[in-house]
């Protein structure tokens, strides 16, 4: 019993350390929309962040997961720590040297200011150097320290962003002769954003630096080859996931969409993050449950029930966000110049909902140790993302990217279901699942695309109430049983 209690405690802490930073970083969107001079600057920030994600995946090259795999299987833990740490350290140093040497070429090729490229290189390097120390904390079961550092990083980043964008200009203008005026530069908002990220990454690295200073054990080349072989499929899956999640901003730039339009798209895209927060919190909590119940006699029925209730909550959240999108846009995207991209929100919300359903459906290949299939499905999604972006962006701009996103995640969901029913059949309640998804989509279309409904919140609340009644009508027997148990 104490084992499960400890597992739940650690899962809750790691979940908090993952979800809370996302929620805090969510606050950066209105800050950037409000304080960046124009949409094109927001577009440039979004493009650079997309590259950041890719290089974070490449510089980790699956070594984090490989570290856990071999840390648990090898008797010499120090050897595993030293091999993983030195591998990431030297590959990161090589990246740093090459990046700084060719930063001017990179800046010209990407049409991004060289100064921002320099900041980005250092952020990626510091984040990469923290990978194994963070993994070591998890392996040594130190979730509280892990969570404090992760949350502290994001809080420091948020505070520095607020200081540089909101308070520094006022302080420097009010008293031009003070110290703060010497570090204030006009029209340097993007630079301050990356200085904030760089400072937070540097603070994290300094806290974790004893792992490098006190490194024990020796690098083992044979072990390193095993770790690289194990991590390579994870690298491929990570690149595929990054393509599905972030490559649209890069492709939009490659296909000559203006940075102004990219900025509007990236800002409105954030409204769909409500579903991402729900999906992330759910995934962190449910994956340990899936594995702990795998040997139960009624495991498949349990998974089917859980998936149904995920669909219920996900359908309602999707409909709620789309019904109230014209209210949500004011605090999240507080600049009307960006609102021409609000039309992507329904597609992005349901795309992330489909990805959440895919997460539920993907339990089968994890339970039967066929995780490579997950990588193959992600690669299929990435191919669909790339193909549709290249096909649709020239005629539809960023709306084509939104269509590509929902098509990719929808395809991944369908493929996982079809393969899962072949290798690990689960008795899903399709009638009700399709009913909830279908009704949520229909009501979302009505409330968003019909002008008379979109402007009438009374009618939209009626639609939301009808959806809730539909849930109650279908699930009343379960609800009544729960009420009776509590009584």
N, C-alpha and C positions, 0 to 999 in steps of 0.2 A: 504493500500500500504506500509506504514511504517513497518507493521508487517512482510511482505514478505521480505522487504529490510533488516530488522534486522535479520531475519532467514537466509537469504543468507550470510550475513556478518559473523554470528557466525559459519555457516557451513564451510565457506571458511577458517576461522581461525583454527577451529578444524581439518579440512582437512590438512592444512599446518602443524599443530602440529603432525599429524600422519604420513604423507607422507615424510616430510623433515627428521625426525629422521631415517626413513627406508633408505632414500637415503644416509644419512651420515654414518649410520652403514654399508651400502653396501661397503664403502671404507675400512672397516676393513678386508674384505676378502683378497685383494691383500697384505695388510700389514702383515697378519698372514702367508699367503703363502710364502712371501718373507723372513720374519724374524724368523719364527719358524724353529728349526733345521731340522725337517724332517716331513714326512706325518703322522707318528704315533702320534706326538704331536698335529697336527691339528685334527686328529681323536679323541683324548682325549678331546680337547676343545669342539668339536662338540657334543660329547656324553653328556658332562656335561651341555651344553646349552640346549640340548633336555630335560634333567631332570628338568632344571630350568623352562622351559615352563610348564611342568606338575604340578610342585609344586606351580607355580603362579596361575594356574587354581584352584587347590585344596584349597589353602589358601584364595582365594576370595570367594569360594563356592556360587557363584551367588549373593553375597550380594551387589555388585555394582548395578546391575539391580534392585534388590529388593529395594535398597535405593531410586532410582528414582521413582519407582512405588508408594511407600508409602509416600515419601516426597511430592508428588503431590496430594495424596488422603487424607492424615491426616491433621488435623487442627493444631496439636501441632508439629511444625517442629523440635523444640529442642529435643523432645522425640525421634523422628526418628533418628536424628543425633547422639544422645547419645547411643541409642540402637545399631545402626549399628557400630559405632566407637568402643564401648566397646566389642561387639561381636568379631569383627576382631582382636582387640588388644589382648584379652585373649586367643583366639584360636592360635594366632601367638606366644604368649609367651609360650604356651604349646608346640607348634612345636619346638620353639627354644631350650627349656630345653631338650626335648626328643632327638632332633637332636644332640645337643652337648654331651649328655650322651652316645648315641649309634653311634657317628661318626666313631669310629674305626671299629665297626661291619659293618656299612654301607660301609666304604671304602674297607674293605676286601671282602664284598659281591659283590661290583660293580667293584672290581679290579681298583680302582682309589686312588691316593695319598690322605691320610687323611687330609693333609693341604688344598688341593683343595676342599674337602668336607666341611671343616670348612668355607672357603670363600663363598662357594655356599649357605650354610645355612644362613649366615648373609645377603647375597644379597637378597635371597628370603624373609627373614623376613622384611628387610627395604622396599622392594617393596610392600609387603603386607600391611604394616603400612601406606603406602601412598595412598591406594585405596580409602578409604572414604574421606580423605581430597581433593583428585582430584575430586571425585564425587560431593562434596560440592561446589567446584569452578564452576563446570558445572551447578549445580542446581541454584546457585546464579548468573548465567549469567556473569561470569568473564572469557571470552575466551582468552583475551590477556595475563592475568597472567598465565592461564593454559598453553598456548602455549609457553610462555617464559620459564617456568620451564621445560616442556617436551623437548624443543629444547636445552635448556641449559644443561640438563642432558646428552644428546647424544654428544653435542659439548665437554663437559668436559671429557667424556669417551674417545672420539676420541683423544683429545689432550694428555690425560694421556697415552693412548696406544702408541701414536707416541713418547712421551717423553721417556717412559720406554724401548721401543723396539728399537728405532732409536738413540736417543740422549744420554741417560744415559750411555750406554756402551762406547761411544766415549769420553764423558766428564770424566768418571772414569778412563779410560785407559790413557788419555792425562795427567792427574794430579792425581796420586794415593793417594796423601796426603790431597786432599780437602774433603769437607763434602760429596759430591755426591758419592765418592768411598765407603763411609761407608754404603750406602743403595743399593749398586750394588752387585748382586750375579750372577756369571756365571751360564749358563744353568737353569735360573729361569724364562724363558719367559712366561710359562703358569701361574706361580704365579703372574707375573706383569700384565697379562691380567685380572685376577680376582681381583687384587688390584685396577685396573682402574675402573672396573664395581662397585666394592664395594664402592670406593670413590665417584663415581657419585651418587649412590643410597643413600649414607650417606648425601651428600650435599642436595639432594632433600628432604630427611626426615627432616633435620634441618630447611629448609625453611618452610616446612609444619607443623612443630612441635607445633606452637601456637594453632593448632586445638585440640591438646591433652591437652596442658597446660591451655587453656581457655574453656574447655568443659563445657557446661551448659546442664541442663536437666538430667533426670534420666533414667536408664535402665528399659525398660518395657518388662517383660517376655512374656505376651500375644502377644504383638506386635512382639517380637522376633520370636515366634513360627510361626506367619503368614509370616514373612519375610523369614524364613527358608523353609517353605513349598513352597513359591513362587520361591525361588532361587534354590531349589534342581533340577528341570528339567534343569535349565540353567547350573548348575554344570555338569550334565550328558552330555549335549550338548557340553560344553566346553572341557570335557575329550575326547569325541568322535572326536571333531575337532583337539585337540592336537595329538591324535593318527594318524589321517590322515596326519597331517602336519609335525610331528617331530618324531614319534615313530620308524621310519625306522632306524635311527641311533642307537637307543637303541637295537632294535631287531638284527641288524647286529652284535653288540657286543655279545648279548646273544647266537647267533648262530655261534659264533667263527670265524667271519670274522675279519681279522687283522685290528688293529687300523690304519695301514698305508693305507689300501684300504678304510676304512671309511673316513679318512682324504681327500683322493683324491675325493671320491664321494661327500663329503660335500662342498669342494671347487668348483667343477664344477657345483654342484647343484645351486650355486649362480648366474650362468649365466642366469638361468631361471627366476631370480628375476625381470628382465625387465617387464615381464608380470605381476608379482605380484604388482609392483609399479603402472602400468596402472590400474589394477583391483582395487587396494585400493583407488586410487584417484577417479576413476569412481564411486565406491560404496558410498563413502562419499558424493559425489555430487548428486547422483541420488536418493538415498533413500528418502530424504525429498520431492523431486519432485514427486515420486510415490504416496506418501500419500496426497500431496496437490492437485493432479489431480484425486484422486479416485472417487470423486463425479461427475466428468464431464461426459457428455453423450457419448463422444467418447474416454473414458479412455482406453478401451481395444485396440483400434486401435493405440493410442499413445504409449502404452507399446510395442506393436508389432513392431512399427517403431523404437523405441529406441533400442530394442533388435537387430534388423537387423543392425543398425549402430554400435552397440557394436561389433557384429560379424565381420563387415567390418574392423574396426580398429584393433580388436584382431587378425584376420586372417593375416592382413598385418604385424603387429608387430611380430607375431610368425614366419612368413616366413622370415622377415628381420633378426631376431636374428639367425635363423638356417642357412641362406645363408652366414652370416658374422661371424659365430661362431669361425672360425679359426683365425679371426682378433681380435674378442672380447676377446678370451682367453688370449691374451698377457697382456692387462692391468688388467684384472679381476683375472686371475690365472697365475701370472708371474713366473712360475716354470714348466719346461717341465716334471718334474718327476710326476706331478699331471695329465697330459693330457691323461693318459690311461683311465680316467673316463669320458672323454668328450662325449662318446657315449650315456650318459644318458640325455644330454641336450635336444634333440628333444622331448623326452618323458616328461620331466619336464616342458618344455615350453607349450606343448599342454595340459598337466594336469592342469596347472594354468589357461590356456585359458578356459578349460571346467568348472573349478570352477567359473570363471567369468560369463560364460553363466548361470550356476546354480544360481548365485546371481540374475541375471535378471529374470530367471524363477520363483524364490522363492517369487516374489512379491505377488503372489496369496494368499499364506497362511498367509502373514502378513496383507493383506487387509481384510480378512474375519475372523481375530482373531483366527487362528488355528496354532499358533506358535509352539505348541508341535509337529506338523508334521515335522517341521524343525529339531527338536531334533531327531525324529525317523529316518529321512533320514540320518542325520549325523551318527547315530548309525549303520545303514546299511553300510555306507561308511567305518566306523571303522572296522566292522566285515570283510568286503572285504579286507581292508588293512592288518589286522592281518592274515587272512587265506592265502592270496597270498604271504605275506612275509615268513610265516612259510613253505609254499609249495615250493617257488622258490629260496629263499636265499641259501639253501644247494647246489643247482646245478648251480645257476647263480650269486651268490654273490650280490653286490649292484645293478646290472642291474635288478635283480628280484624285488628289492625295487622300482625302477623307474617304472616298469611295474605295480606293485601293486598300486602306486600313481595314474597313469593315469586311471587304471581300476576303482578305488574307486570314483574319481571325475567324470568320465564318467558315472558311474552307478547312482550317485547322480543327475546328470544333467538329465538323462533319466527318473528316477523315479519322479522327480519334474515336468517334463513336462507332464507325463502321468496323474498324480494326478491333476495337475493344469487344464488340459483340461477337467477333470471331474467336478471339483468344481467351476472353474472360467475360462471359455474358452476365449482364446485370439487368434485372427486371425493372427498367425505368417506367414510370407512370406517364407514358407519352401523351395520352389524352389530356391530362391536366397540364403537363409541362408545355405542350404546344398551345394549349388554351391560354395560359398566363403570358407566354411570350407573344403570341399572336394578338391578343387583346391589348397588351401594352404597346405594341407597334402601331396598331390601328388607332388607338386613342392618342398616341404621340403624333401621328400624321395629321389627325383631325385638329389637334390643339395647336400645332406649329405651322401647318401649311395652309389652313383655311383662315383668311384674314378676320372674318367676323368672329370666329372662335378665339383666335389668338389675342384679340383685343378685349375679350369678355372673360374676366376671371371667374365670374359666377358660374358660367357654363363649364369652364375648365375644372373648377372644383367639383362640379357635378360629375364630370368624367372620372376624376380621381376617386370620388365617393363610390361610383358604380364599380370601379375596379376593386376597391376594398370589399364591396358587397360580394363581388364575384369570388374573391378569395374566401370570404366567410362562408358562402354558400357551399363551396367545394370542400372546405376544411372544417366545417362546423363540428363534425363528429370528433375529430382530433382535439379541437379547441375545448369542447365540452368535457372530454376526458381529462384534459389538463386542469380545467377549472375544478372538477370534482376531486382530483388528487390533492390540490392545494387546500380545498375545504376540509 
